[in-house]
Amino acid sequence: MISRSRLKPHFGPRRLGAAALLLAPAIACANMGNIATTYGVLPSDVATVQALSMFNTQVSTAYYNPAFLARDTRGEMTAGLMHADPNLKADSQNHGTYKVQDDPTQQILLGLRTDLSGIAELGQPLVLGLLLGSEKYSEELMAFTSQTAPYGQYFNHGREPLFLSLGIGTNIWRGLAIGFATRVTLHSDAKLVAHTDLSGNTQYETLDVTAKPVLRPILSMSLDWKETFCPAAECWYNGVETAFAFRGYSYARVSVDANTIIPGTIPEPGLFINLSTIDSYQPNTYVFGTQVKKGKWRTGVALEFQEWSKLEDKLTAGHDDIKDVGDLQFRDTFTPRIGVEYEFEPGIGFSGGIAYQESPLETGVNKEINYLDARRTIFGIGFHATAQRVYGMVHPVRFDLAYQYHAIGERDFRLLSDQNGNNDRVKTDGDVNVFAASISMQF
């Protein structure tokens, strides 16, 4: 559902424009986040709050650091489930405490990694990784929500009907690897032409809906210090690896052109309505990570910078006819992440992590849109085990479980709305519980 306001419609064309927008396929929700950056893709990412994701030997590294795909040339098939249960509330001056959002995110995740060295004469590993996720355990593949909200809406949490990323990694020198990946989103266009009466009854309708995929780049580089600087000896930096990744901005977009003719009231060429909106915006993201692996311990730190200030230009440059009324202001954010993993037996271990995430919303007032967001502290814990022999399988099978908790901080907002004429002051509150599980087979 896409709504500009809750004013009672007095023309059929308004309803027709909204109906056309509903039919336009898109990949978005009423938020500016996605599962990969808000929670993590696989349980190993959820457990370490993405602190070790750049050095993850599983297929999710195709999104976080595609260069690291070249570290392991074995094939892998992965299937996973994730359930994120938000309990996001507002402590209101006028209405007391009420829930703003409690719709869960329920993803089914599929991953594939394979060695492509045999199809190229490079003489070195060339590894492909593919990630695919769909909402409501594959029952919801297309949905779009972009709206004003007189009672507030949370900025960074919501469902994501489709997640798709494809990456390639290869070694270019000893211990030095580079990678390239893409994040796929859809930009959709809908055109509606109809004759209608004042009651909204239509005839002679023509509806045309198109959608095109838009690819956004992910670039990364990974360095194993031992392999590069000390390949034949024991050095103090053995087990140290660093990586850098850049993820280009991406967003889903829907644009609707509705042309309505009301005989006797609005003659041809009729009343023309154009409405465009964007959602699930992800800013340019720069991530620097390092890990140290000593014995049974693996510890990592990731420093993430997100360039949210560029979103202001998108909203004020005619790309969004819904959110352009809110005078939204954003600031760039910096997120530190720390993760640790302990493997007490070969193939069996625990992992955990903590992260602190700032809010990109600059001010506590954004008229009519009324986004709510606050700083959050994120905790994660997980367990993994590899079974060398599973009945019916010829290769080892890995099982992963993870839990993540988001503690939402307090922040004051002033809600301004022309829809109901009642302004309010609220304070953010709530938390998010995330559960994830996966099964992988490497071959």
C-alpha positions as CSV (number, residue, x, y, z in Angstrom):
1,M,0.0,0.0,0.0
2,I,1.3,3.4,-0.9
3,S,-0.5,6.5,0.5
4,R,0.4,10.1,0.4
5,S,-2.1,11.1,3.1
6,R,-5.3,10.1,4.9
7,L,-7.4,12.8,3.5
8,K,-10.7,11.5,2.1
9,P,-10.3,11.2,-1.7
10,H,-12.8,13.2,-3.7
11,F,-11.7,12.2,-7.1
12,G,-11.6,8.7,-8.7
13,P,-8.1,9.5,-10.3
14,R,-6.5,9.5,-6.8
15,R,-7.7,6.0,-6.2
16,L,-6.7,5.0,-9.7
17,G,-3.2,6.3,-9.2
18,A,-2.9,4.4,-5.9
19,A,-4.2,1.2,-7.5
20,A,-1.7,1.4,-10.3
21,L,1.1,1.8,-7.8
22,L,0.0,-1.2,-5.9
23,L,0.3,-3.3,-9.1
24,A,3.8,-2.1,-9.8
25,P,6.3,-4.8,-8.8
26,A,9.1,-3.5,-6.5
27,I,11.3,-4.7,-3.7
28,A,10.9,-2.5,-0.7
29,C,9.1,-1.8,2.5
30,A,8.3,1.1,4.8
31,N,11.9,1.4,5.9
32,M,15.4,2.4,4.7
33,G,17.2,-0.8,5.7
34,N,17.8,-4.3,4.4
35,I,18.4,-7.6,6.1
36,A,22.2,-7.8,5.3
37,T,23.1,-4.5,7.1
38,T,20.3,-4.4,9.7
39,Y,20.7,-8.0,11.0
40,G,23.1,-10.1,8.9
41,V,22.5,-12.7,6.2
42,L,23.4,-16.1,7.6
43,P,23.6,-17.2,11.3
44,S,27.4,-16.7,11.3
45,D,26.8,-13.0,10.4
46,V,23.9,-12.6,12.9
47,A,25.9,-14.1,15.8
48,T,29.0,-11.8,15.3
49,V,26.8,-8.8,14.4
50,Q,28.8,-8.7,11.1
51,A,32.1,-8.1,12.8
52,L,33.6,-11.3,11.2
53,S,31.5,-11.3,8.1
54,M,34.3,-10.0,5.9
55,F,36.3,-13.2,6.8
56,N,33.4,-15.6,6.7
57,T,34.2,-18.8,4.7
58,Q,30.5,-19.3,4.0
59,V,28.8,-17.9,0.9
60,S,27.5,-14.7,2.6
61,T,30.9,-13.2,2.1
62,A,29.8,-12.7,-1.5
63,Y,28.0,-9.6,-0.1
64,Y,30.3,-8.4,2.6
65,N,33.7,-9.1,1.0
66,P,33.6,-11.0,-2.3
67,A,37.4,-11.0,-2.4
68,F,37.4,-13.6,0.4
69,L,35.5,-16.0,-1.8
70,A,38.8,-17.0,-3.3
71,R,40.1,-18.2,0.1
72,D,38.1,-21.4,-0.1
73,T,37.6,-23.0,-3.5
74,R,35.2,-25.7,-2.2
75,G,31.7,-25.7,-3.5
76,E,28.9,-24.9,-1.0
77,M,25.1,-25.1,-0.9
78,T,23.4,-23.3,2.0
79,A,19.7,-23.0,3.1
80,G,18.7,-20.8,6.0
81,L,15.8,-19.2,7.9
82,M,15.7,-16.0,9.7
83,H,13.0,-14.5,12.0
84,A,13.3,-10.9,13.2
85,D,10.6,-9.9,15.7
86,P,10.6,-6.1,16.2
87,N,8.8,-4.7,19.2
88,L,9.1,-1.0,18.4
89,K,7.1,1.4,20.5
90,A,6.6,5.1,21.1
91,D,6.0,6.7,24.5
92,S,3.5,9.4,23.5
93,Q,2.6,12.6,25.3
94,N,-1.0,12.4,24.0
95,H,-1.6,8.7,23.6
96,G,0.6,6.9,26.2
97,T,2.8,4.1,25.1
98,Y,1.8,2.3,21.8
99,K,3.3,0.0,19.3
100,V,4.5,1.5,16.1
101,Q,5.7,-1.6,14.5
102,D,5.6,-5.3,15.3
103,D,5.4,-7.0,11.9
104,P,8.1,-9.7,11.8
105,T,10.7,-10.2,9.1
106,Q,10.7,-13.9,8.0
107,Q,13.3,-14.7,5.4
108,I,14.2,-17.9,3.6
109,L,17.8,-17.7,2.4
110,L,19.6,-19.7,-0.3
111,G,23.3,-19.6,-1.2
112,L,25.6,-21.2,-3.7
113,R,29.4,-21.0,-4.0
114,T,31.3,-22.7,-6.8
115,D,34.8,-22.6,-8.4
116,L,34.8,-21.3,-11.9
117,S,38.5,-21.8,-12.5
118,G,37.9,-24.5,-15.0
119,I,36.2,-22.1,-17.5
120,A,39.0,-19.5,-17.6
121,E,42.7,-19.7,-18.3
122,L,43.8,-17.6,-15.4
123,G,45.8,-20.2,-13.6
124,Q,44.3,-19.2,-10.2
125,P,41.0,-19.6,-8.3
126,L,37.9,-17.8,-9.6
127,V,35.1,-18.4,-7.2
128,L,31.4,-17.4,-7.7
129,G,29.0,-16.7,-4.8
130,L,25.2,-16.2,-5.1
131,L,22.8,-15.2,-2.4
132,L,19.0,-15.1,-2.6
133,G,16.5,-14.3,0.1
134,S,12.7,-13.9,0.0
135,E,10.2,-12.7,2.6
136,K,7.5,-14.6,4.5
137,Y,9.5,-17.8,3.9
138,S,9.0,-17.3,0.1
139,E,5.3,-16.5,0.2
140,E,5.9,-12.7,-0.3
141,L,8.1,-11.9,-3.3
142,M,6.8,-8.5,-4.2
143,A,5.5,-5.7,-2.0
144,F,5.9,-2.0,-1.6
145,T,5.0,0.4,1.1
146,S,5.9,4.1,1.1
147,Q,3.7,6.5,3.2
148,T,3.3,9.4,5.4
149,A,2.5,8.5,9.0
150,P,0.7,10.8,11.4
151,Y,1.6,8.6,14.4
152,G,5.1,7.8,13.4
153,Q,7.0,5.0,11.6
154,Y,10.3,3.4,12.3
155,F,13.1,4.3,9.9
156,N,15.3,1.2,9.8
157,H,13.1,-1.9,10.3
158,G,10.7,-3.6,8.0
159,R,10.2,-6.5,5.6
160,E,12.3,-7.0,2.6
161,P,10.5,-9.2,0.0
162,L,13.7,-10.0,-2.0
163,F,17.4,-9.9,-1.4
164,L,19.7,-10.8,-4.3
165,S,23.5,-10.5,-4.5
166,L,26.1,-12.1,-6.9
167,G,29.9,-11.9,-6.4
168,I,33.2,-13.2,-7.7
169,G,36.6,-13.3,-6.0
170,T,40.1,-14.2,-7.2
171,N,43.7,-14.1,-6.0
172,I,46.0,-11.6,-7.8
173,W,49.2,-12.3,-5.7
174,R,50.2,-14.3,-2.7
175,G,47.7,-13.6,0.1
176,L,46.2,-10.7,-1.9
177,A,42.7,-11.1,-3.3
178,I,40.1,-8.8,-5.0
179,G,36.4,-9.2,-5.5
180,F,33.5,-7.7,-7.3
181,A,29.8,-8.2,-6.6
182,T,26.4,-6.6,-7.4
183,R,23.3,-5.9,-5.4
184,V,20.2,-6.2,-7.5
185,T,17.1,-3.9,-7.0
186,L,14.1,-3.2,-9.2
187,H,13.0,0.1,-10.7
188,S,9.3,-0.1,-11.8
189,D,7.0,2.0,-13.9
190,A,3.2,1.8,-14.2
191,K,1.0,3.6,-16.7
192,L,-2.8,3.7,-16.3
193,V,-5.4,5.3,-18.7
194,A,-9.1,5.0,-17.8
195,H,-12.5,6.6,-18.3
196,T,-14.4,7.0,-15.0
197,D,-17.4,8.6,-13.4
198,L,-17.5,10.6,-10.2
199,S,-18.1,7.4,-8.2
200,G,-14.9,5.9,-9.4
201,N,-16.4,3.3,-11.8
202,T,-14.1,2.8,-14.7
203,Q,-14.2,1.6,-18.3
204,Y,-11.8,1.4,-21.3
205,E,-8.9,0.8,-18.9
206,T,-5.3,0.4,-20.1
207,L,-2.7,-0.6,-17.5
208,D,1.0,-1.2,-18.4
209,V,3.5,-2.3,-15.8
210,T,7.3,-2.7,-16.4
211,A,10.2,-3.3,-14.2
212,K,13.9,-3.4,-14.8
213,P,16.8,-4.7,-12.6
214,V,19.3,-2.1,-11.4
215,L,22.8,-3.4,-10.5
216,R,24.9,-1.6,-7.9
217,P,28.6,-2.5,-7.3
218,I,30.3,-4.0,-4.4
219,L,34.2,-3.9,-4.5
220,S,36.6,-5.4,-2.0
221,M,40.2,-6.3,-1.3
222,S,41.5,-8.8,1.2
223,L,45.1,-9.3,2.5
224,D,46.6,-12.3,4.4
225,W,49.7,-10.9,6.1
226,K,51.4,-14.2,6.5
227,E,51.0,-15.3,2.9
228,T,52.1,-11.9,1.6
229,F,55.0,-10.9,3.8
230,C,56.1,-14.1,5.6
231,P,55.0,-17.2,3.6
232,A,57.8,-19.5,4.6
233,A,58.4,-18.7,8.3
234,E,56.6,-17.9,11.5
235,C,56.1,-14.2,12.0
236,W,54.4,-12.2,14.8
237,Y,51.5,-11.3,12.4
238,N,50.7,-14.9,11.4
239,G,46.9,-15.2,11.5
240,V,46.3,-11.5,10.9
241,E,44.1,-10.6,7.9
242,T,42.7,-7.2,6.8
243,A,40.0,-6.3,4.3
244,F,38.3,-3.3,2.8
245,A,35.0,-3.2,1.0
246,F,32.9,-0.6,-0.7
247,R,29.1,-1.1,-1.3
248,G,27.5,1.4,-3.7
249,Y,24.2,3.0,-2.8
250,S,21.0,1.2,-4.0
251,Y,17.3,1.7,-3.7
252,A,14.0,0.5,-5.0
253,R,11.8,2.9,-7.0
254,V,8.2,2.9,-8.3
255,S,6.9,5.5,-10.7
256,V,3.2,5.8,-11.8
257,D,1.6,7.8,-14.5
258,A,-2.2,7.8,-14.3
259,N,-4.4,9.5,-16.9
260,T,-8.1,9.7,-16.1
261,I,-11.0,11.1,-18.2
262,I,-14.4,11.9,-16.6
263,P,-16.9,12.5,-19.4
264,G,-18.8,15.7,-18.9
265,T,-16.5,16.9,-16.2
266,I,-12.8,16.3,-17.2
267,P,-12.6,15.9,-21.0
268,E,-9.7,14.5,-23.0
269,P,-6.7,14.5,-22.5
270,G,-8.0,14.1,-18.9
271,L,-6.5,14.5,-15.5
272,F,-2.8,13.5,-15.3
273,I,-1.2,12.2,-12.1
274,N,2.5,11.4,-11.7
275,L,3.8,9.8,-8.5
276,S,7.3,8.5,-7.8
277,T,8.7,7.1,-4.6
278,I,11.9,5.3,-3.5
279,D,12.4,3.0,-0.5
280,S,14.9,0.5,0.9
281,Y,17.7,3.1,0.3
282,Q,21.1,1.9,1.2
283,P,23.9,4.5,1.2
284,N,27.4,4.3,0.0
285,T,29.1,2.1,2.6
286,Y,32.8,1.8,3.4
287,V,34.0,-1.0,5.7
288,F,37.4,-1.7,7.0
289,G,37.9,-5.0,8.9
290,T,40.6,-7.0,10.5
291,Q,40.8,-10.4,12.2
292,V,43.4,-12.2,14.3
293,K,43.3,-16.0,14.4
294,K,45.4,-17.7,17.1
295,G,44.8,-21.3,18.0
296,K,41.2,-21.9,18.7
297,W,40.3,-18.2,18.9
298,R,39.3,-15.9,16.1
299,T,38.7,-12.2,16.9
300,G,37.6,-9.5,14.5
301,V,36.8,-5.8,14.3
302,A,34.8,-4.0,11.5
303,L,34.5,-0.3,11.2
304,E,31.6,0.8,9.0
305,F,31.0,4.2,7.6
306,Q,27.6,4.9,5.8
307,E,27.1,8.0,3.7
308,W,23.5,8.8,4.6
309,S,23.8,12.5,3.8
310,K,23.4,11.8,0.0
311,L,19.8,10.6,0.6
312,E,18.7,14.3,1.0
313,D,19.6,14.9,-2.6
314,K,17.6,12.0,-3.8
315,L,14.5,13.1,-1.9
316,T,14.7,16.8,-3.0
317,A,15.6,16.1,-6.6
318,G,12.2,14.9,-7.7
319,H,12.8,11.2,-7.1
320,D,10.2,10.9,-4.3
321,D,6.8,12.7,-4.3
322,I,5.8,11.2,-0.9
323,K,8.8,11.9,1.3
324,D,9.7,15.3,-0.3
325,V,7.3,17.1,2.2
326,G,9.1,16.1,5.3
327,D,12.3,18.2,5.0
328,L,14.3,15.1,6.0
329,Q,17.9,15.7,7.1
330,F,20.4,13.0,7.4
331,R,23.9,12.6,8.8
332,D,26.7,10.1,7.9
333,T,27.1,7.4,10.5
334,F,29.9,5.3,11.9
335,T,29.3,1.8,13.3
336,P,32.0,-0.2,15.2
337,R,31.6,-4.0,15.4
338,I,33.5,-6.5,17.5
339,G,33.2,-10.3,17.2
340,V,34.8,-13.4,18.5
341,E,34.7,-17.1,17.7
342,Y,36.0,-20.0,19.8
343,E,36.3,-23.5,18.3
344,F,36.7,-25.9,21.2
345,E,36.6,-29.0,18.9
346,P,37.3,-29.2,15.1
347,G,34.1,-28.1,13.4
348,I,32.3,-27.2,16.7
349,G,32.4,-23.7,18.2
350,F,30.6,-20.7,19.6
351,S,30.6,-17.1,18.4
352,G,29.4,-13.7,19.7
353,G,29.6,-10.0,19.0
354,I,28.6,-6.5,19.9
355,A,28.0,-3.4,17.8
356,Y,26.9,0.2,18.4
357,Q,24.9,1.9,15.7
358,E,24.1,5.6,15.4
359,S,20.9,6.9,13.9
360,P,21.2,8.7,10.5
361,L,18.2,11.0,11.3
362,E,19.7,14.5,11.9
363,T,16.7,16.0,13.7
364,G,13.8,14.9,15.8
365,V,11.3,16.7,13.5
366,N,10.3,15.5,10.0
367,K,6.9,16.8,9.1
368,E,4.2,14.4,7.9
369,I,6.8,11.6,7.3
370,N,7.4,11.3,11.1
371,Y,10.2,8.8,10.9
372,L,11.4,7.5,14.3
373,D,14.9,6.2,14.9
374,A,17.5,6.1,17.7
375,R,20.9,4.8,18.5
376,R,21.0,1.0,19.2
377,T,23.3,-1.5,20.8
378,I,23.3,-4.9,19.2
379,F,24.4,-8.2,20.8
380,G,24.8,-11.5,19.1
381,I,25.6,-15.1,20.0
382,G,25.7,-18.3,18.0
383,F,26.7,-21.9,17.7
384,H,28.0,-24.0,14.8
385,A,28.7,-27.7,14.4
386,T,29.9,-29.8,11.5
387,A,28.9,-33.4,11.1
388,Q,31.4,-35.4,9.1
389,R,29.0,-38.1,8.3
390,V,25.2,-37.6,7.8
391,Y,23.0,-40.4,6.6
392,G,22.3,-40.0,2.9
393,M,25.0,-37.3,2.4
394,V,28.5,-37.9,0.9
395,H,30.0,-34.6,2.2
396,P,30.2,-33.0,5.7
397,V,27.2,-30.9,6.7
398,R,27.4,-27.8,8.9
399,F,24.6,-26.6,11.2
400,D,24.4,-23.0,12.5
401,L,22.2,-21.3,15.1
402,A,22.2,-17.7,16.1
403,Y,20.4,-15.1,18.2
404,Q,20.7,-11.3,18.0
405,Y,19.2,-8.6,20.3
406,H,18.7,-4.9,19.4
407,A,18.4,-2.5,22.4
408,I,16.8,0.7,21.0
409,G,17.9,3.8,22.8
410,E,15.7,6.7,23.9
411,R,15.2,9.7,21.7
412,D,12.7,12.5,21.7
413,F,10.7,13.3,18.5
414,R,8.0,15.9,17.7
415,L,5.4,14.5,15.4
416,L,3.9,17.0,13.0
417,S,1.0,16.1,10.7
418,D,-1.4,17.9,8.4
419,Q,-3.6,14.8,8.2
420,N,-5.2,15.0,11.6
421,G,-4.2,18.4,13.0
422,N,-2.9,16.8,16.3
423,N,0.8,17.3,17.0
424,D,2.5,15.1,19.5
425,R,5.8,14.5,21.4
426,V,7.0,10.9,21.6
427,K,10.1,9.1,22.9
428,T,11.5,6.0,21.1
429,D,11.4,2.6,22.9
430,G,11.5,-1.1,22.2
431,D,13.8,-3.9,21.1
432,V,14.2,-6.5,18.3
433,N,14.8,-10.2,18.7
434,V,16.4,-12.1,15.8
435,F,16.6,-15.9,15.4
436,A,18.5,-17.6,12.5
437,A,19.4,-21.1,11.5
438,S,21.1,-22.6,8.5
439,I,22.4,-25.9,7.1
440,S,25.3,-26.0,4.6
441,M,27.0,-28.7,2.6
442,Q,30.5,-28.1,1.3
443,F,31.9,-30.3,-1.5
